[in-house]
Amino acid sequence: MAARAIWKGHLKVADLTCAVGLYTAVSSSDRISFNIVNRKTGHRVERQFVDSETGKPVEREDQVKGYRLDSGDYITIEGDELAGLAPESDKLLNVQSFVPFDGINKLYFDKSYHLAPVSDDDEDALALIARAMRDQKVAAIGEAVLFRKNRTVLIRPQDDHVIATMLNYDYEVRNAETVFKDIPEIKFDKEMLELAGHIIGTKKGAFNPQEYEDRYEVALSELVKAKIEGRPLPQKQPKPEGKVINLMEALRQSAKVSAKPAAGKARKNAASDQPKAS
């Protein structure tokens, strides 16, 4: 089954335009999901909104969004008032500038989509833009009305494809200094750094997403299958209790370096320095 675009419009770079579509790149639809059911009847439970003071159900036509004031009271915002704020979409993804890709803080990355031409006539234009960005090692920053909101979009070539990533706004990304400001500068001796470097060297590899699995999702799937088939439920294996050791000892153990061989070597060297009996 061919993928279906969740948004269609035009990518505009100066006077160059091409018809494109956004296609979901990351999806959680394959994850196991549950409904809430009544344990006694086995029927699905429906969610119902109730008044927090009276406890009585509130019908849909009486539900309205409210903004809580410091006093605890609410001001209500009507649906038509919100609708009046929604930007009008011109179905245009307009490139504002090109920036070095390596200079983009990935904390600003939100959800990513595949950006592809919607017709054969637009393949050359999009391929040309992608090739030029790849040669220049830049990405494009664009703006568009997507999903009823103004969005800033990062457009970049990846392998033979083009990826469009929604960017978080600056007010959404928290300053790291608020987390790390109270952490003092730590100095390490040469041996600790060498041991840490050795550990990293023995663990080097390439990122291959097929090698990683969602262990919780796998266990959840096995649990559901066991329940369906009437088999005994899988039992979680207890983890061995870890021994508390200091940082240097942890590094030595991780790097398979211990003080004992070094001490043994020292004794051997000392014995070799003793005068031999004639």
Buried (B, 14 or more C-beta within 10 A) or exposed (E): EEEEBEBEBBBBBEEEBBBBBBBBBEEEEEEEEEEEEEEEEEEEEEEEEEEEEEEEEBEEEEEEEEEEEEEEEEEEEEEEEEEEEEEEBEEBBBBEEBBEBEEBEEEBEBEBBBBBBBEEEBEEBBBEBBEBBBEEEBBBBBBBBBEEEEBBBBBBBEEEEBBBBBBEEEEEEEEEEEEEEEEEEEEEEEEBEBBBEBBEEEEEEEEEEEEEEEEEEEEBEEEEEEEEEEEEEEEEEEEEEEEEEEEBEBBBEBBEBEEEEEEEEEEEEEEEEEEEEE
